[in-house]
Amino acid sequence: MTWIYDTVGEHIELMLASLSTMMSHGFKSSKQDFTFGPWKVTAAKNHIMKSKDIERLAEEMNMPSLPEMLFGDNVLRIQHTDGYGIEFNAIDALKRVNNMEDAVKVACAQEWQESRADSEHSKEVVRPYDWTYTTDYRGTLIGEGMQIKVNGTTERIDMEKLKAREQIMFFDDVLLFEDELHDHGVSMISVKIRVMPTSFFLLLRFFLRVDGVLIRINDTRLHHEAGKNYMLREFSTRESKIAELKFQKSEADLEYIEKRLKLDFINNAAENGCPAEENPAVMLENLRAIKAKHTALCSQVKEIAAAQRESMDSIRNNLGSVMKLIQHLQQNTDVEVQPLTETEQQSAEFLGLPVSFTTAEVPPAAAALDQQQPLSPEYEELSEAMLDAVPSSIRSNIKLAELNAFYQQLQQHLGKNNSESLSVQRMKHLKMKVSDAKLKVLQHLSLVELDRKGHVRLVK
């Protein structure tokens, strides 16, 4: 929680600034005015209220006590030329304190109560009130007959715009009250303002530290840009237990050192005329951004690669199953399946699938036929007389050479064992020049027989 560290640092700066202001003015009254367009900014500082005035005010506010250092006449006012405006003073801030409830116990309260359990004074009832003087004060609207209207909005103060370097034409810091909480911490509220050429910005901060217990900050921010007819006011409250902060101080220290080093780099580079892109602080910031993008890209690439692997495995498994089914159909049915194209075969090889049964290899017998090679003497050959013995209605215009070539292919694949058979689709797949006429001729010569499925088997 870096904001706690920053706030503590700002609190110390506020205390030092307040001390410096009081010393420089010697506790004398001071008043500063500055005009910003139709607005007049007034910062008035005066003595700490006297004890009798504080006691009288406590009675009026029905509170047992008030802060030790109460600057009742200190005020920071922003007023329009038409008379309306807003101001910040200590009395109105104290009116927002809960005077009926003691919400915070000091770290040693439990031990103190236990050590005095037998004392009669420990049983005395004291009227509770918020002795930390916690207030959610956000300013007091001023003006007779006309006041600033307060409406809710979703618009926010542009903090990035406020970080831009601008000339500060007016600045002041006004302390409203402070109390050391009987040496158990500190409670204070102050308001400071800075006026730039384009806008003014005000911060009212209530800071509370109860030693060993908690730190609490209530902030009211007010911002107005020149030319606009409205102001933006934001209120925030933050609180954290001291026990939760003990283990975060080192991290906050390191972050503070990093910011200081970065600021020194930037200032030194600017003084030496170093280009912005060569500034070490900027380079480190860019490198950090590049590393973050690289890490995000690596994570995305891993996710994409995992999805690709999953998709490839799914495609491979499904396609493999389909190819096995096609092979089974080719071997057991007459369904004709065209062989894979060259592109399809390359894709199958890329996926790691077997393609042996999908390639269209030309059997030796078919190759011999295509090259018009003579029939091998080890196979039976049909004669012209045998072909002439077949009725012309069956043999049609079949030539003896083509019939012998087809018969040789059957003998090569089926041999003399009539237990083997080939389907017509299988013969076409093997590039055998099969036809119904050739099969009928061979069947008429009692050289082959066909079963009911149309499978061809050699006759012994």
Contacts in CASP RR format, 6 or more apart in sequence:
PFRMAT RR
TARGET T0000
AUTHOR 0000-0000-0000
METHOD contacts of the structure
MODEL  1
MTWIYDTVGEHIELMLASLSTMMSHGFKSSKQDFTFGPWKVTAAKNHIMK
SKDIERLAEEMNMPSLPEMLFGDNVLRIQHTDGYGIEFNAIDALKRVNNM
EDAVKVACAQEWQESRADSEHSKEVVRPYDWTYTTDYRGTLIGEGMQIKV
NGTTERIDMEKLKAREQIMFFDDVLLFEDELHDHGVSMISVKIRVMPTSF
FLLLRFFLRVDGVLIRINDTRLHHEAGKNYMLREFSTRESKIAELKFQKS
EADLEYIEKRLKLDFINNAAENGCPAEENPAVMLENLRAIKAKHTALCSQ
VKEIAAAQRESMDSIRNNLGSVMKLIQHLQQNTDVEVQPLTETEQQSAEF
LGLPVSFTTAEVPPAAAALDQQQPLSPEYEELSEAMLDAVPSSIRSNIKL
AELNAFYQQLQQHLGKNNSESLSVQRMKHLKMKVSDAKLKVLQHLSLVEL
DRKGHVRLVK
1 240 0 8 1.000
1 244 0 8 1.000
1 245 0 8 1.000
1 248 0 8 1.000
1 252 0 8 1.000
2 251 0 8 1.000
2 252 0 8 1.000
2 255 0 8 1.000
3 238 0 8 1.000
4 215 0 8 1.000
4 238 0 8 1.000
4 240 0 8 1.000
4 245 0 8 1.000
4 248 0 8 1.000
4 252 0 8 1.000
5 248 0 8 1.000
5 249 0 8 1.000
5 252 0 8 1.000
5 253 0 8 1.000
5 255 0 8 1.000
5 256 0 8 1.000
6 252 0 8 1.000
6 256 0 8 1.000
7 207 0 8 1.000
7 215 0 8 1.000
7 217 0 8 1.000
7 238 0 8 1.000
8 209 0 8 1.000
8 215 0 8 1.000
10 205 0 8 1.000
11 186 0 8 1.000
11 188 0 8 1.000
11 207 0 8 1.000
11 209 0 8 1.000
14 173 0 8 1.000
14 175 0 8 1.000
14 188 0 8 1.000
14 190 0 8 1.000
14 192 0 8 1.000
14 205 0 8 1.000
14 207 0 8 1.000
15 188 0 8 1.000
17 173 0 8 1.000
18 173 0 8 1.000
18 175 0 8 1.000
18 178 0 8 1.000
18 190 0 8 1.000
21 45 0 8 1.000
21 173 0 8 1.000
21 175 0 8 1.000
25 45 0 8 1.000
27 47 0 8 1.000
27 48 0 8 1.000
29 44 0 8 1.000
29 45 0 8 1.000
29 46 0 8 1.000
29 47 0 8 1.000
29 73 0 8 1.000
30 44 0 8 1.000
30 45 0 8 1.000
31 42 0 8 1.000
31 43 0 8 1.000
31 44 0 8 1.000
31 45 0 8 1.000
32 42 0 8 1.000
32 43 0 8 1.000
32 170 0 8 1.000
32 172 0 8 1.000
33 40 0 8 1.000
33 41 0 8 1.000
33 42 0 8 1.000
34 40 0 8 1.000
34 41 0 8 1.000
34 169 0 8 1.000
34 170 0 8 1.000
34 195 0 8 1.000
35 41 0 8 1.000
36 170 0 8 1.000
36 195 0 8 1.000
36 200 0 8 1.000
36 226 0 8 1.000
37 226 0 8 1.000
38 80 0 8 1.000
38 81 0 8 1.000
38 82 0 8 1.000
39 78 0 8 1.000
39 79 0 8 1.000
39 80 0 8 1.000
39 81 0 8 1.000
39 200 0 8 1.000
39 224 0 8 1.000
40 77 0 8 1.000
40 78 0 8 1.000
40 79 0 8 1.000
40 80 0 8 1.000
40 81 0 8 1.000
41 76 0 8 1.000
41 77 0 8 1.000
41 78 0 8 1.000
41 170 0 8 1.000
41 193 0 8 1.000
41 195 0 8 1.000
41 200 0 8 1.000
42 75 0 8 1.000
42 76 0 8 1.000
42 77 0 8 1.000
42 78 0 8 1.000
42 79 0 8 1.000
43 75 0 8 1.000
43 76 0 8 1.000
43 172 0 8 1.000
43 174 0 8 1.000
43 193 0 8 1.000
44 73 0 8 1.000
44 74 0 8 1.000
44 75 0 8 1.000
44 76 0 8 1.000
44 77 0 8 1.000
44 174 0 8 1.000
45 71 0 8 1.000
45 74 0 8 1.000
45 174 0 8 1.000
45 175 0 8 1.000
46 71 0 8 1.000
46 72 0 8 1.000
46 73 0 8 1.000
46 74 0 8 1.000
47 71 0 8 1.000
47 73 0 8 1.000
48 69 0 8 1.000
48 70 0 8 1.000
48 71 0 8 1.000
49 57 0 8 1.000
49 70 0 8 1.000
49 71 0 8 1.000
49 72 0 8 1.000
49 73 0 8 1.000
54 66 0 8 1.000
54 70 0 8 1.000
57 66 0 8 1.000
57 70 0 8 1.000
57 91 0 8 1.000
58 64 0 8 1.000
58 65 0 8 1.000
58 66 0 8 1.000
61 94 0 8 1.000
61 95 0 8 1.000
61 99 0 8 1.000
62 99 0 8 1.000
63 94 0 8 1.000
63 97 0 8 1.000
63 99 0 8 1.000
63 129 0 8 1.000
64 126 0 8 1.000
64 127 0 8 1.000
64 129 0 8 1.000
65 131 0 8 1.000
66 94 0 8 1.000
66 133 0 8 1.000
66 177 0 8 1.000
67 94 0 8 1.000
67 133 0 8 1.000
67 177 0 8 1.000
67 178 0 8 1.000
67 179 0 8 1.000
67 187 0 8 1.000
68 178 0 8 1.000
68 179 0 8 1.000
68 180 0 8 1.000
69 175 0 8 1.000
69 177 0 8 1.000
69 178 0 8 1.000
69 179 0 8 1.000
70 90 0 8 1.000
70 94 0 8 1.000
70 177 0 8 1.000
71 90 0 8 1.000
71 174 0 8 1.000
71 175 0 8 1.000
71 176 0 8 1.000
71 177 0 8 1.000
72 89 0 8 1.000
72 90 0 8 1.000
72 91 0 8 1.000
72 176 0 8 1.000
72 177 0 8 1.000
74 89 0 8 1.000
74 90 0 8 1.000
74 174 0 8 1.000
74 175 0 8 1.000
74 176 0 8 1.000
75 87 0 8 1.000
75 88 0 8 1.000
75 89 0 8 1.000
75 174 0 8 1.000
76 87 0 8 1.000
76 88 0 8 1.000
76 172 0 8 1.000
76 174 0 8 1.000
76 191 0 8 1.000
76 193 0 8 1.000
76 202 0 8 1.000
77 85 0 8 1.000
77 86 0 8 1.000
77 87 0 8 1.000
77 88 0 8 1.000
77 142 0 8 1.000
78 85 0 8 1.000
78 86 0 8 1.000
78 87 0 8 1.000
78 193 0 8 1.000
78 200 0 8 1.000
78 202 0 8 1.000
78 222 0 8 1.000
79 85 0 8 1.000
79 87 0 8 1.000
79 142 0 8 1.000
82 146 0 8 1.000
83 142 0 8 1.000
83 143 0 8 1.000
83 144 0 8 1.000
83 146 0 8 1.000
84 141 0 8 1.000
84 142 0 8 1.000
84 143 0 8 1.000
84 146 0 8 1.000
84 147 0 8 1.000
84 148 0 8 1.000
85 141 0 8 1.000
85 142 0 8 1.000
85 143 0 8 1.000
85 147 0 8 1.000
85 148 0 8 1.000
86 139 0 8 1.000
86 140 0 8 1.000
86 141 0 8 1.000
86 142 0 8 1.000
86 148 0 8 1.000
86 222 0 8 1.000
86 231 0 8 1.000
87 139 0 8 1.000
87 140 0 8 1.000
87 142 0 8 1.000
88 137 0 8 1.000
88 139 0 8 1.000
88 140 0 8 1.000
88 174 0 8 1.000
88 176 0 8 1.000
88 191 0 8 1.000
88 202 0 8 1.000
88 204 0 8 1.000
89 140 0 8 1.000
89 176 0 8 1.000
90 176 0 8 1.000
90 177 0 8 1.000
90 189 0 8 1.000
92 137 0 8 1.000
92 139 0 8 1.000
92 140 0 8 1.000
93 135 0 8 1.000
93 137 0 8 1.000
93 139 0 8 1.000
93 176 0 8 1.000
93 177 0 8 1.000
93 189 0 8 1.000
93 206 0 8 1.000
94 133 0 8 1.000
94 135 0 8 1.000
94 177 0 8 1.000
95 137 0 8 1.000
96 135 0 8 1.000
96 136 0 8 1.000
96 137 0 8 1.000
97 129 0 8 1.000
97 130 0 8 1.000
97 133 0 8 1.000
97 134 0 8 1.000
97 135 0 8 1.000
98 129 0 8 1.000
98 130 0 8 1.000
98 134 0 8 1.000
99 129 0 8 1.000
99 130 0 8 1.000
100 128 0 8 1.000
100 129 0 8 1.000
101 128 0 8 1.000
101 129 0 8 1.000
101 130 0 8 1.000
102 128 0 8 1.000
102 129 0 8 1.000
102 130 0 8 1.000
102 131 0 8 1.000
103 130 0 8 1.000
103 132 0 8 1.000
103 134 0 8 1.000
104 130 0 8 1.000
104 131 0 8 1.000
104 132 0 8 1.000
104 134 0 8 1.000
104 210 0 8 1.000
104 213 0 8 1.000
104 214 0 8 1.000
105 213 0 8 1.000
106 181 0 8 1.000
106 184 0 8 1.000
106 210 0 8 1.000
106 211 0 8 1.000
106 213 0 8 1.000
107 184 0 8 1.000
107 210 0 8 1.000
107 211 0 8 1.000
107 212 0 8 1.000
107 213 0 8 1.000
113 122 0 8 1.000
116 122 0 8 1.000
131 181 0 8 1.000
132 181 0 8 1.000
132 187 0 8 1.000
132 208 0 8 1.000
132 210 0 8 1.000
132 216 0 8 1.000
133 177 0 8 1.000
133 179 0 8 1.000
133 187 0 8 1.000
133 189 0 8 1.000
133 208 0 8 1.000
134 187 0 8 1.000
134 206 0 8 1.000
134 208 0 8 1.000
134 216 0 8 1.000
134 218 0 8 1.000
135 189 0 8 1.000
135 206 0 8 1.000
135 218 0 8 1.000
136 206 0 8 1.000
136 218 0 8 1.000
136 235 0 8 1.000
136 237 0 8 1.000
137 189 0 8 1.000
137 204 0 8 1.000
137 206 0 8 1.000
137 218 0 8 1.000
137 220 0 8 1.000
138 204 0 8 1.000
138 220 0 8 1.000
138 233 0 8 1.000
138 235 0 8 1.000
139 204 0 8 1.000
139 220 0 8 1.000
141 147 0 8 1.000
141 148 0 8 1.000
141 150 0 8 1.000
148 231 0 8 1.000
150 233 0 8 1.000
153 232 0 8 1.000
155 232 0 8 1.000
156 232 0 8 1.000
156 234 0 8 1.000
157 221 0 8 1.000
157 223 0 8 1.000
157 232 0 8 1.000
157 234 0 8 1.000
162 199 0 8 1.000
162 201 0 8 1.000
162 223 0 8 1.000
166 196 0 8 1.000
166 197 0 8 1.000
166 198 0 8 1.000
167 196 0 8 1.000
167 197 0 8 1.000
168 194 0 8 1.000
168 195 0 8 1.000
168 196 0 8 1.000
169 195 0 8 1.000
169 196 0 8 1.000
169 197 0 8 1.000
170 193 0 8 1.000
170 194 0 8 1.000
170 195 0 8 1.000
170 200 0 8 1.000
171 192 0 8 1.000
171 193 0 8 1.000
171 194 0 8 1.000
171 195 0 8 1.000
172 192 0 8 1.000
172 193 0 8 1.000
173 190 0 8 1.000
173 191 0 8 1.000
173 192 0 8 1.000
174 190 0 8 1.000
174 191 0 8 1.000
174 192 0 8 1.000
175 188 0 8 1.000
175 189 0 8 1.000
175 190 0 8 1.000
176 189 0 8 1.000
176 190 0 8 1.000
176 191 0 8 1.000
177 188 0 8 1.000
177 189 0 8 1.000
178 186 0 8 1.000
178 187 0 8 1.000
178 188 0 8 1.000
178 189 0 8 1.000
179 186 0 8 1.000
179 187 0 8 1.000
179 188 0 8 1.000
180 186 0 8 1.000
181 187 0 8 1.000
181 210 0 8 1.000
184 210 0 8 1.000
184 211 0 8 1.000
185 209 0 8 1.000
185 210 0 8 1.000
185 211 0 8 1.000
186 207 0 8 1.000
186 208 0 8 1.000
186 209 0 8 1.000
187 206 0 8 1.000
187 207 0 8 1.000
187 208 0 8 1.000
187 209 0 8 1.000
188 206 0 8 1.000
188 207 0 8 1.000
189 204 0 8 1.000
189 205 0 8 1.000
189 206 0 8 1.000
189 207 0 8 1.000
190 204 0 8 1.000
190 205 0 8 1.000
191 202 0 8 1.000
191 203 0 8 1.000
191 204 0 8 1.000
191 205 0 8 1.000
192 202 0 8 1.000
192 203 0 8 1.000
193 200 0 8 1.000
193 201 0 8 1.000
193 202 0 8 1.000
193 203 0 8 1.000
194 200 0 8 1.000
194 201 0 8 1.000
197 226 0 8 1.000
198 225 0 8 1.000
198 226 0 8 1.000
199 223 0 8 1.000
199 224 0 8 1.000
199 225 0 8 1.000
199 226 0 8 1.000
200 223 0 8 1.000
200 224 0 8 1.000
201 221 0 8 1.000
201 222 0 8 1.000
201 223 0 8 1.000
202 221 0 8 1.000
202 222 0 8 1.000
202 223 0 8 1.000
203 219 0 8 1.000
203 220 0 8 1.000
203 221 0 8 1.000
203 222 0 8 1.000
204 219 0 8 1.000
204 220 0 8 1.000
204 221 0 8 1.000
204 222 0 8 1.000
205 217 0 8 1.000
205 218 0 8 1.000
205 219 0 8 1.000
205 220 0 8 1.000
206 216 0 8 1.000
206 217 0 8 1.000
206 218 0 8 1.000
206 219 0 8 1.000
207 216 0 8 1.000
207 217 0 8 1.000
208 214 0 8 1.000
208 215 0 8 1.000
208 216 0 8 1.000
208 217 0 8 1.000
209 215 0 8 1.000
209 216 0 8 1.000
211 242 0 8 1.000
212 242 0 8 1.000
212 243 0 8 1.000
213 241 0 8 1.000
213 242 0 8 1.000
214 239 0 8 1.000
214 240 0 8 1.000
214 241 0 8 1.000
214 242 0 8 1.000
215 239 0 8 1.000
215 240 0 8 1.000
215 242 0 8 1.000
215 245 0 8 1.000
216 237 0 8 1.000
216 238 0 8 1.000
216 239 0 8 1.000
217 237 0 8 1.000
217 238 0 8 1.000
217 239 0 8 1.000
218 235 0 8 1.000
218 236 0 8 1.000
218 237 0 8 1.000
219 234 0 8 1.000
219 235 0 8 1.000
219 236 0 8 1.000
219 237 0 8 1.000
219 238 0 8 1.000
220 233 0 8 1.000
220 234 0 8 1.000
220 235 0 8 1.000
221 232 0 8 1.000
221 233 0 8 1.000
221 234 0 8 1.000
221 235 0 8 1.000
221 236 0 8 1.000
222 231 0 8 1.000
222 232 0 8 1.000
222 233 0 8 1.000
223 231 0 8 1.000
223 232 0 8 1.000
223 233 0 8 1.000
224 230 0 8 1.000
224 231 0 8 1.000
224 232 0 8 1.000
261 281 0 8 1.000
262 281 0 8 1.000
262 284 0 8 1.000
262 285 0 8 1.000
265 279 0 8 1.000
265 280 0 8 1.000
265 281 0 8 1.000
266 279 0 8 1.000
266 281 0 8 1.000
266 282 0 8 1.000
268 274 0 8 1.000
269 276 0 8 1.000
269 278 0 8 1.000
269 279 0 8 1.000
269 280 0 8 1.000
269 281 0 8 1.000
276 282 0 8 1.000
277 283 0 8 1.000
312 351 0 8 1.000
315 351 0 8 1.000
316 351 0 8 1.000
316 352 0 8 1.000
316 353 0 8 1.000
319 348 0 8 1.000
319 351 0 8 1.000
319 353 0 8 1.000
320 353 0 8 1.000
323 348 0 8 1.000
323 353 0 8 1.000
323 354 0 8 1.000
323 357 0 8 1.000
323 358 0 8 1.000
326 337 0 8 1.000
326 358 0 8 1.000
327 357 0 8 1.000
329 335 0 8 1.000
329 337 0 8 1.000
330 337 0 8 1.000
330 357 0 8 1.000
330 425 0 8 1.000
330 426 0 8 1.000
330 429 0 8 1.000
331 426 0 8 1.000
333 423 0 8 1.000
333 425 0 8 1.000
334 423 0 8 1.000
334 424 0 8 1.000
334 425 0 8 1.000
334 453 0 8 1.000
334 454 0 8 1.000
335 425 0 8 1.000
336 425 0 8 1.000
336 428 0 8 1.000
336 429 0 8 1.000
337 429 0 8 1.000
339 358 0 8 1.000
339 359 0 8 1.000
339 360 0 8 1.000
339 429 0 8 1.000
340 348 0 8 1.000
340 355 0 8 1.000
340 358 0 8 1.000
340 359 0 8 1.000
344 358 0 8 1.000
345 355 0 8 1.000
345 358 0 8 1.000
345 359 0 8 1.000
348 354 0 8 1.000
348 355 0 8 1.000
348 358 0 8 1.000
349 355 0 8 1.000
360 429 0 8 1.000
360 431 0 8 1.000
362 370 0 8 1.000
362 431 0 8 1.000
363 409 0 8 1.000
363 412 0 8 1.000
363 413 0 8 1.000
363 430 0 8 1.000
363 431 0 8 1.000
363 432 0 8 1.000
364 412 0 8 1.000
365 405 0 8 1.000
365 408 0 8 1.000
365 409 0 8 1.000
365 412 0 8 1.000
365 413 0 8 1.000
365 432 0 8 1.000
366 409 0 8 1.000
366 430 0 8 1.000
366 431 0 8 1.000
366 432 0 8 1.000
366 433 0 8 1.000
368 405 0 8 1.000
368 408 0 8 1.000
369 405 0 8 1.000
369 409 0 8 1.000
369 433 0 8 1.000
375 381 0 8 1.000
375 404 0 8 1.000
375 405 0 8 1.000
375 408 0 8 1.000
376 408 0 8 1.000
379 407 0 8 1.000
379 408 0 8 1.000
379 411 0 8 1.000
379 412 0 8 1.000
380 407 0 8 1.000
380 411 0 8 1.000
381 404 0 8 1.000
381 407 0 8 1.000
381 408 0 8 1.000
382 400 0 8 1.000
382 403 0 8 1.000
382 404 0 8 1.000
382 407 0 8 1.000
382 445 0 8 1.000
383 400 0 8 1.000
384 400 0 8 1.000
386 445 0 8 1.000
387 395 0 8 1.000
387 398 0 8 1.000
387 400 0 8 1.000
387 403 0 8 1.000
387 441 0 8 1.000
389 445 0 8 1.000
390 441 0 8 1.000
390 444 0 8 1.000
390 445 0 8 1.000
391 444 0 8 1.000
394 437 0 8 1.000
394 440 0 8 1.000
394 441 0 8 1.000
394 444 0 8 1.000
395 437 0 8 1.000
395 441 0 8 1.000
396 437 0 8 1.000
398 435 0 8 1.000
398 437 0 8 1.000
398 438 0 8 1.000
398 441 0 8 1.000
402 433 0 8 1.000
402 438 0 8 1.000
403 438 0 8 1.000
403 441 0 8 1.000
403 442 0 8 1.000
405 433 0 8 1.000
406 432 0 8 1.000
406 433 0 8 1.000
406 434 0 8 1.000
406 438 0 8 1.000
407 442 0 8 1.000
407 447 0 8 1.000
409 427 0 8 1.000
409 430 0 8 1.000
409 432 0 8 1.000
409 433 0 8 1.000
410 422 0 8 1.000
410 432 0 8 1.000
410 442 0 8 1.000
410 448 0 8 1.000
410 456 0 8 1.000
410 458 0 8 1.000
411 458 0 8 1.000
413 420 0 8 1.000
413 422 0 8 1.000
413 430 0 8 1.000
413 432 0 8 1.000
414 420 0 8 1.000
414 421 0 8 1.000
414 422 0 8 1.000
414 456 0 8 1.000
414 457 0 8 1.000
414 458 0 8 1.000
415 458 0 8 1.000
416 458 0 8 1.000
416 460 0 8 1.000
417 458 0 8 1.000
418 449 0 8 1.000
418 457 0 8 1.000
418 458 0 8 1.000
418 459 0 8 1.000
418 460 0 8 1.000
419 457 0 8 1.000
420 457 0 8 1.000
420 458 0 8 1.000
421 451 0 8 1.000
421 455 0 8 1.000
421 456 0 8 1.000
421 457 0 8 1.000
422 430 0 8 1.000
422 455 0 8 1.000
422 456 0 8 1.000
423 453 0 8 1.000
423 454 0 8 1.000
423 455 0 8 1.000
423 456 0 8 1.000
424 434 0 8 1.000
424 454 0 8 1.000
424 456 0 8 1.000
427 434 0 8 1.000
427 456 0 8 1.000
428 434 0 8 1.000
439 448 0 8 1.000
439 450 0 8 1.000
439 456 0 8 1.000
442 448 0 8 1.000
443 449 0 8 1.000
443 450 0 8 1.000
446 459 0 8 1.000
447 458 0 8 1.000
447 459 0 8 1.000
448 456 0 8 1.000
448 457 0 8 1.000
448 458 0 8 1.000
448 459 0 8 1.000
449 456 0 8 1.000
449 457 0 8 1.000
449 459 0 8 1.000
450 456 0 8 1.000
450 457 0 8 1.000
451 457 0 8 1.000
END
